[in-house]
Amino acid sequence: MKSHPNRRLLLQACTAAATLTVTKSAQLLAANSHSQPRWRAGVSREIITPETAVWLAGYGSRRAPEGKLHDLWMKAIALEAPDGRRVLLITSDFQGVPASMSNRVFERLARLHGLQREHVMFTFSHNHCGPRLGDDLIDYYPVDAQQEELVRQYTDLMVERTVKLAEAALQDLQPATLSHGTGQTTFAVNRRNNREADIPDLLARGVPLAGPVDHSVPVLKVARSDGSTAAILFGYACHPTTLSFTQWCGDYPGFAQLQLEQAFPGATAMFVNTCGGDQNPLPRRTVELCEKYGTMLATAVRETLQKTLQPVTPRLRTAFELIDLPYLQVITRNELQQAADSDQGIRGRWARRLLARLDAGDTFASGSPYPLHVWLLGTELKWIGMGAETVVDYALRFKHTWGAGTWVLGYSDDMLAYIPSRRVWEEGGYEGGSNLYEYGRPALRWSGSIEDQIAAAVERLFQKADQQTD
């Protein structure tokens, strides 16, 4: 049967009207999408591989550089919420950034860009194949005047590079979406509860290892408006001490970042150490193992990115406090004199330096300033930044307290010492015992109350951040 001409015209008109309606709806949705409040993000990076003979940091020995496996990096991401509030996170392949360096950076960023301490976290991976900086572990190395001058010059250069890095990230701010998820990998071992020599046999026999660990791999993806990946931020709780030789290298985090940047061309991969103070990559000591652990970590990140990630609402709240972390007992002149007379190593150098301070009229404080941050990214992410070498108990405690989406970023702002939990303090040993002299402190131990004091301060910071209004 033939179709009536008017019927054909009517169908054509209806089809055209429907197409126009769909087109207008799509245009309206697109317009609404662009008009919705959004994050802005900026990313930057700088090579920090020394060009002079600055020694490699860590292990308390003379380690002059002998080439490199790959370059060392410092990277930054700036985030801006729709109301204009901004934060800057710096990650680096440094072993430890002392307050004498980071405070110079914080002062410059406040003066030049209005970023106060609560807006900036300066993290370091604690990589032991990176360079010395400033007075970090000042008594740790048997150095001479020439080496100290090289370290001073390099540290001054790194202050300039860090400020330049921050400025580049701020200048790169552009619309972005943030999303997050969590993966897992298992090479971190609690070194307090497992003898390193026993690990290969225990693993081969399938015997469970002892002690608390945090094998989670938190991941944050930053995407541009065109869908491309601008940055991948990820964390893990483990010392980067797979290697102990004298070549520049980012250890397992360095290999993981390189692999992710190869897998996501144009993206900047950034690593944070999430409370690995008592965790080691075991077994270790070979480049092959280092690359293996980097691959394991990168694989955990890639697998997480392949899942459905949770969007992060574009809202930002921050709080910061510099608390006084008390010593158990301040060292006396008599104790220093005994150490100076009997020890030619780290403890003797520490004692002689502190005696010189006393002779110059100096006095010792009863504690040390300790930096703590809380950043709330939307309602989905809660970042807790903690100074120095935090043991894994802090990450486990705070994630239990504050729930899903909690990241605990150890190794932030100042490499002042190990920060033991109460459990580790009571057990003693390297991370919890009388070893503060290695970090130049005028005491041998922290007070046993520091975990409770830190936890109370973190709770205050959450309350302060939560109370901030739009």
C-alpha positions in Angstrom: 0.0 0.0 0.0 1.3 3.4 -0.9 2.1 5.9 1.8 0.1 9.1 1.7 2.3 12.2 0.8 1.1 14.1 3.8 2.0 11.2 6.0 5.6 11.3 4.7 5.8 15.0 5.2 4.5 14.6 8.8 7.1 11.9 9.5 9.9 14.1 8.1 8.8 17.0 10.2 8.6 14.9 13.4 12.1 13.5 12.7 13.5 16.9 12.2 11.9 18.2 15.3 13.2 15.3 17.4 16.7 15.8 16.0 16.6 19.5 16.8 15.4 18.6 20.3 18.2 16.1 20.9 20.8 18.5 19.5 19.6 21.3 21.7 19.5 19.0 24.8 23.1 17.9 24.1 24.1 21.5 23.7 22.4 22.4 26.9 24.0 19.5 28.8 27.4 20.5 27.5 26.8 24.1 28.5 25.6 23.1 31.9 28.7 20.8 32.3 31.0 23.7 31.5 29.1 26.0 33.9 29.3 23.6 36.8 32.0 24.4 39.5 35.2 22.6 38.6 38.7 22.0 39.9 41.6 23.7 38.3 44.9 21.9 38.4 48.4 22.8 37.4 51.4 20.4 37.1 55.2 21.0 36.9 58.4 19.1 37.2 62.2 19.8 37.6 65.2 17.5 37.3 67.2 17.7 40.5 70.1 15.3 39.8 73.2 17.0 41.2 75.9 18.1 38.8 78.5 18.3 41.5 80.0 15.6 43.9 77.4 16.1 46.7 77.3 12.8 48.6 74.4 10.4 48.5 72.3 10.7 51.7 71.6 8.0 54.2 73.4 5.0 55.6 75.8 7.2 57.6 78.8 6.8 55.4 80.9 8.6 52.8 79.1 7.9 49.4 80.4 10.0 46.6 78.3 9.8 43.4 79.4 7.4 40.6 76.9 8.1 37.8 73.2 7.5 37.7 70.6 4.9 36.7 68.1 7.6 36.0 67.5 11.2 36.8 66.0 12.4 40.1 62.9 14.6 40.0 60.9 17.1 42.0 57.3 17.6 40.9 54.4 19.8 42.0 50.7 19.9 41.6 48.6 22.9 42.3 44.9 22.5 43.0 42.3 25.3 43.0 38.7 25.0 44.1 35.9 27.1 42.5 36.0 29.6 45.4 39.7 30.3 44.7 41.2 28.4 47.6 44.5 26.8 46.5 47.0 24.2 47.7 50.3 23.0 46.4 51.7 19.5 46.9 55.4 19.0 46.1 56.9 15.5 45.8 60.6 14.8 45.4 63.2 12.0 45.2 65.1 13.5 48.2 66.1 11.4 51.2 65.1 14.2 53.6 64.2 17.9 53.4 65.2 19.7 56.6 63.2 22.6 58.0 66.1 24.9 57.4 65.5 24.4 53.7 61.7 24.0 53.5 61.1 27.0 55.7 62.9 29.2 53.1 60.6 27.8 50.4 57.5 28.4 52.5 58.5 32.0 53.3 59.1 32.7 49.6 55.8 31.1 48.5 53.9 33.1 51.1 55.5 36.4 50.1 55.3 35.8 46.3 52.0 33.9 45.9 50.1 34.2 49.2 50.4 30.5 49.9 50.6 30.1 53.7 51.9 27.0 55.5 48.5 25.4 55.5 48.4 25.5 51.7 51.8 23.8 51.0 53.1 20.3 51.7 56.7 19.6 50.7 57.1 15.8 50.7 60.1 13.6 50.1 60.2 9.9 49.2 63.1 9.2 51.6 65.1 7.8 48.7 68.6 6.7 49.8 70.1 7.2 46.4 69.4 10.9 46.4 71.6 13.8 47.6 72.3 15.4 50.9 70.5 18.6 51.8 71.4 21.4 54.2 71.7 20.3 57.9 69.6 17.1 57.5 71.4 14.4 59.5 74.2 17.0 60.1 76.3 14.7 62.3 75.7 11.6 60.3 78.6 11.9 57.8 82.4 12.1 58.2 82.5 15.2 56.1 85.1 17.9 55.4 84.7 21.6 54.6 84.7 21.1 50.9 81.8 18.7 51.0 79.8 21.0 53.3 80.2 23.8 50.8 79.0 21.6 48.0 75.9 20.7 50.0 75.3 24.4 50.9 75.5 25.4 47.2 73.3 22.5 46.1 70.7 23.3 48.8 70.6 27.0 47.8 70.0 25.9 44.2 67.2 23.5 45.3 65.4 26.4 47.1 65.4 28.3 43.9 64.3 25.3 41.9 61.5 24.6 44.3 60.1 28.1 44.1 60.4 28.0 40.3 58.6 24.6 40.3 55.8 26.0 42.4 55.4 29.0 40.2 55.2 26.8 37.1 52.4 24.7 38.6 50.4 27.8 39.6 50.8 29.2 36.1 49.6 25.9 34.6 46.2 26.0 36.5 43.4 25.0 34.1 40.1 23.1 34.4 40.4 19.5 35.6 38.5 16.7 37.1 39.8 14.7 40.1 39.0 11.0 40.8 40.5 8.5 43.2 40.7 4.8 44.1 42.9 2.3 46.0 45.0 -0.6 44.9 47.4 -3.0 46.7 50.9 -4.4 46.5 52.8 -6.5 48.9 56.6 -6.0 48.9 56.8 -3.9 52.0 57.8 -5.9 55.1 57.8 -4.8 58.8 61.5 -4.7 59.4 61.1 -4.7 63.2 59.4 -8.1 63.3 61.2 -9.9 60.5 64.9 -10.6 60.2 66.1 -9.5 56.7 68.2 -12.7 56.3 65.1 -14.9 56.9 62.7 -13.2 54.4 63.6 -15.2 51.2 63.1 -18.5 53.0 59.9 -17.4 54.7 58.5 -16.2 51.4 59.5 -19.4 49.6 57.8 -21.5 52.2 54.7 -19.3 52.2 55.1 -18.5 55.9 53.2 -15.3 56.8 55.4 -12.5 57.9 54.9 -10.8 61.2 54.1 -7.2 62.2 51.7 -4.5 61.0 51.9 -3.3 57.4 50.0 -1.1 55.1 49.9 -2.6 51.6 47.3 -0.1 50.2 48.2 2.0 47.2 46.0 5.2 47.2 45.7 6.8 43.7 44.5 10.2 42.6 44.0 10.9 38.9 43.9 14.4 37.5 42.3 14.7 34.1 42.1 17.6 31.7 39.0 18.9 29.9 39.9 16.9 26.8 40.1 13.6 28.9 43.9 13.4 28.9 45.6 12.5 32.1 47.7 15.4 33.6 48.9 13.7 36.7 48.8 10.5 38.7 49.5 10.8 42.4 50.0 7.6 44.3 51.4 6.4 47.6 52.9 3.4 49.4 54.2 2.8 52.9 57.8 1.6 52.5 61.4 2.8 52.8 63.0 3.3 49.4 66.1 1.4 50.5 66.3 -1.4 48.0 69.6 0.0 46.8 72.7 1.1 48.8 75.2 1.8 46.1 76.6 5.1 44.8 74.5 5.9 41.7 71.7 8.5 41.5 68.4 6.7 41.3 64.9 7.1 42.6 64.8 3.5 44.0 61.5 1.7 43.6 59.4 4.9 43.5 61.6 6.2 40.7 61.1 3.1 38.6 57.4 3.1 39.3 57.0 6.7 38.2 59.0 6.1 35.0 56.8 3.1 34.1 53.6 5.1 34.7 54.8 8.0 32.6 55.6 5.6 29.8 52.1 4.0 30.1 50.4 7.4 30.2 52.3 9.7 27.8 52.0 13.3 28.8 51.1 12.5 32.4 53.3 13.4 35.4 53.5 10.5 38.0 54.1 11.6 41.6 54.9 9.4 44.6 54.3 10.0 48.3 55.6 7.8 51.1 52.6 7.0 53.3 54.1 6.2 56.7 56.9 3.7 55.8 59.2 4.5 58.7 59.4 0.8 59.9 58.8 -0.8 56.6 61.5 -2.1 54.2 61.4 -3.6 50.7 62.6 -7.1 51.4 64.6 -8.9 50.0 66.7 -6.1 48.6 70.2 -4.8 47.5 69.9 -5.4 43.7 68.8 -3.3 40.8 66.7 -6.2 39.5 64.7 -6.3 42.8 64.4 -2.5 42.7 62.9 -2.6 39.2 60.7 -5.5 40.3 59.2 -3.5 43.2 58.7 -0.5 40.9 56.9 -2.7 38.5 54.7 -4.1 41.2 53.8 -0.7 42.4 53.1 0.7 38.9 51.0 -2.3 38.2 48.9 -1.7 41.3 48.4 1.9 40.2 47.5 0.9 36.6 45.0 -1.7 37.8 43.4 0.9 40.1 43.1 3.4 37.2 41.3 0.7 35.1 38.6 0.5 37.7 35.7 2.9 38.2 37.2 5.8 40.2 35.3 8.0 42.6 35.0 11.6 41.6 36.3 14.2 44.0 34.0 17.1 44.6 35.6 20.5 43.8 35.7 21.9 47.4 38.9 22.5 49.4 39.4 23.0 53.2 42.8 23.2 54.9 44.3 23.4 58.4 47.9 23.4 59.7 49.5 23.3 63.1 53.1 23.3 64.3 52.9 21.4 67.6 55.7 21.1 70.2 56.8 17.5 70.3 58.4 16.9 73.7 61.6 15.0 74.5 61.7 12.5 77.3 64.8 14.3 78.7 67.0 17.0 77.4 70.7 15.9 77.2 73.0 17.3 79.8 76.5 18.8 79.4 78.0 15.9 81.4 76.4 13.3 79.1 77.6 15.2 76.1 81.1 15.4 77.4 81.2 11.6 78.0 80.0 10.9 74.5 82.5 13.4 73.0 85.4 11.8 74.8 84.4 8.1 74.1 82.9 8.1 70.6 84.5 9.1 67.3 81.5 8.3 65.2 78.0 9.9 64.8 77.4 10.1 68.5 80.7 11.8 69.1 80.3 14.3 66.3 76.8 15.1 67.7 78.1 15.6 71.2 81.0 17.8 70.2 78.7 20.0 68.1 76.2 20.4 70.9 78.9 21.2 73.4 80.1 24.0 71.1 76.6 25.3 71.1 76.5 25.3 74.9 79.9 27.0 75.0 78.5 29.7 72.8 75.7 30.4 75.3 73.0 28.4 73.6 70.3 26.5 75.5 68.3 23.5 74.4 64.5 23.5 74.0 62.4 20.8 75.7 61.0 19.6 72.4 60.9 20.2 68.7 58.4 21.9 66.3 56.4 19.2 64.4 54.3 20.0 61.3 50.8 18.6 60.8 48.4 19.2 57.9 44.8 18.3 57.2 43.5 18.9 53.7 39.9 18.0 52.8 39.3 17.6 49.1 35.6 17.5 48.7 33.9 15.0 51.0 35.8 12.1 49.4 39.5 12.7 50.3 41.0 13.4 53.7 44.8 14.0 53.5 46.8 14.1 56.7 50.4 15.4 56.3 52.9 14.4 58.9 56.5 15.5 59.3 59.5 13.1 59.3 59.7 9.3 59.5 56.3 8.2 60.7 55.8 4.5 61.5 53.0 2.5 59.9 50.8 2.6 63.0 49.9 6.2 62.3 48.5 5.4 58.9 46.5 2.4 60.3 45.2 4.4 63.2 44.1 7.5 61.2 42.5 5.5 58.4 40.5 3.6 61.0 39.5 6.8 62.7 38.6 8.9 59.6 37.5 6.2 57.3 37.5 5.7 53.5 39.5 8.2 51.5 42.0 8.9 54.2 45.6 9.4 53.0 48.4 9.8 55.6 51.3 11.4 54.0 54.4 10.9 56.0 57.8 12.5 55.2 56.3 16.0 54.8 57.9 19.4 55.4 60.8 18.4 57.8 63.0 15.3 58.2 63.5 15.8 61.9 63.6 12.2 63.2 61.7 8.9 63.5 58.2 9.4 64.9 57.3 6.2 66.9 53.8 5.2 67.9 53.3 4.4 71.6 53.6 0.7 70.7 56.9 1.2 69.0 58.1 3.5 71.7 57.4 0.9 74.4 59.1 -1.8 72.3 62.2 0.4 71.8 64.6 -0.6 69.1 65.8 1.6 66.3 62.7 3.6 65.5 61.5 3.9 69.0 64.6 3.9 71.2 67.5 6.3 72.1 68.6 7.3 68.6 67.5 10.9 68.3 71.2 11.9 68.4 71.4 10.6 64.8 69.1 13.4 63.8 71.0 16.1 65.8 68.3 16.5 68.5 69.5 17.6 72.0 67.9 14.4 73.5 68.0 10.7 73.1 64.3 9.8 73.1 60.9 11.4 72.5 58.4 11.4 75.3 56.2 8.4 75.3 53.1 10.6 75.0 53.8 11.9 71.4 51.3 9.6 69.7 48.4 10.9 71.8 49.6 14.5 71.3 49.8 14.0 67.5 46.4 12.4 67.4 44.8 15.2 69.5 46.3 17.8 67.1 45.0 16.0 64.0 41.5 15.9 65.5 41.7 19.7 66.2 42.8 20.2 62.6 39.8 18.2 61.3 37.5 20.3 63.4 39.1 23.5 62.2 38.9 22.5 58.5 35.3 21.2 58.9 34.2 24.6 60.4 35.4 26.6 57.4 32.5 28.0 55.4 32.2 28.6 51.6 
